[in-house]
Amino acid sequence: MQLFENLAHSIARHSHRNCFFIHGIFYTYAEFSSSIARIRKALQINSFDTEKNIGLIANDDLETYAAIIALWLEGKAYVPMSPETPIDRNRSIINQAEIKTIIDSSEQILLPEFNTIESKKLEATPINLFPNEVADDELVYILFTSGTTGQPKGVPITIENLTGFGSVLGYGGQH
């Protein structure tokens, strides 16, 4: 939990600074915060409280990175899916992770048969970076690998795992 509080504080504190450089464009932390807020609000309206795993079409854009933080602040886990991956593999991942909602920043929605949040089309909303209360053993993401079988297999990562990894890199939750 402390990790997300520290992250939110850092994003707010550096609002005037550049956060990302994507496809030749600089984005500030303020723009990042705004995108996070829009996605959080859409999650609150368009997903079920009991829904833990949210699919994320992993594009290289501000909305995809903001979606990760928005999901963490909401206490939900993301399941990244590549837009380049065959649709049958993504559907297998969706079934295994019991995904009902997908966040997609693509120009054309990749899986229109699912409850989809189109993150590039969301309305502005007040910034909210305060994380919901969640336990350290809650999932933050599930990474699917093919392994030796060629079939997708999910590897769950918890807040505790993420905090431990951050500590190894010098970004632990207690700084």
N, C-alpha and C positions, 0 to 999 in steps of 0.2 A: 504494500500500500504506500509506503514512504517513497518508493521509486516513482510512482505516478504523481504524487504530490510535488516531489522535487522537479519532475519533468514539466508539470503545469506551471510551476513557479518560474522555471528557467525560460519557458516560452513567453510568459507574460513580461518578464524582466527585460527581455531582449527584443521587444516588439518592433523597434525601429531598425534592427539589423537584418541582414540577409540570412535566410535560412536554407534555401535551396537554389541551385542553378540547374534548370532542367530545359533541355533543348534550346539553349542559348538565351534563356530568360531567367533573371533573378527574381526570387520571391522572398518577401520579408516574413518575419515571425508573425507580424500582424495579419498578413494575408493567410498564413498557415492557420492562425487562431480562428479567423473568420470561417475558413473551410471546415475546421474541426467542429465549430459550433453548428454550422448548417447540417453537417452529417449527424451529429449527436441528436439534434432536434428531429431529424427525419427518422432516426432509429427509435426514438421515444414514441413517435407517432405510428410508424410503419412496421414495427417488429413486436413480437410477443414478449412480455416480461420473462416468461419461462424459457424463451429461446436463448440458448447460450452460444452456439456456434453460428457465425455469420460468414457466408461466402464473400470473398473479395476478389474481383477480377483485377489482377495485379498489372496495371499499366504503369508506365513511367511518367507519372504526372502528380501534381500537387494534391489532387483529390484522393489518390490512392494512399499516399503517405499520411494525409490527414485522417483518412478512414481508420487507419491502424490505431492512431492515438485516440480518436473518438470512440472506437470500440473498447479500448482499454479503459478509458475514463468512464464508460458506461458499465464496465464489469463484464464485458462479453469477449469471446475469443474470435479471432479471425482465422479463416481457412483460405490461404492464397490459392488462386487458380490462374494459370497463365492463359491469356487470350490466344496464344499460339498453339496450345495443347489441343489434341483432338477432342471434340465435344463429348464423345463417349467416355473418355477418361475423366473429364470434369464431372459428368453425370455420376460416375462411379464414386468420385470423391464426395459429391453432394449427398448421395445415398448413405455412404459410410459415416459421414459426419452429422447426418440428420439435419442438414441445412434446409431452412425454409425461406430465408431472406438472403439476397445477394446485393452487395454494393458494386455498382459498375459505372465507371467513368468513360467507357467507350462511346464513340460517336453513335454506333449502332449496338443496341443491347444484345449480348451474346446468348443469353438464356432467357428469352422473354416469357417462358412458361412458369417461371418462378416469381415470387414476390421480389421485385427489384427496386432498389433505391438508385435513381440516376443522379449520381453525386455532382455532375457538372450542371445540373438544372435546378438546384435547390435555391430557395429564397434566403435572403439575408436574415439573420437572427442575432439577438444579443450574445456576446461571447460568454461561454461558460466552460472554464477549465477545471472546475472542482471535481475530483474523481468520486464516483460512488464507492461506498464501503464494500470491499471484497476481501476474502481470506487469501493468504499467501499461497494456498494450495489450489487456487482456481486457475483454470486454463487461460492463457493469453493468445496462444495460437496452436494450430495443428499443422505440421508440415508433412505433406504426403510425398513419399519417395516410392520408387518402383522396386527397389530391392532386387533380390535374385529371381523373384517370380515374374517380374514384369507387370504385376498388378499393383495398383496404388495401395500403400500402407501408411496409416497415419502415425506420426510421432508427436505426442502431446507435450507441450511446453507450458509450465506453470509460471506464475508470478515469481515464485521462489527460484525456479530455474533461471529466469531472466535476470533477477536481482543478483544471483550468484555469478552469472556470466558477466554482468556489469561490474561486479566487484573485482573480478579477475582483470578486467580492462581498466580499472580505476574509476568506474562510474557507479559504484554501489549505492544502494538505497539509503545509506546512513550519512552521506556527505552533505 
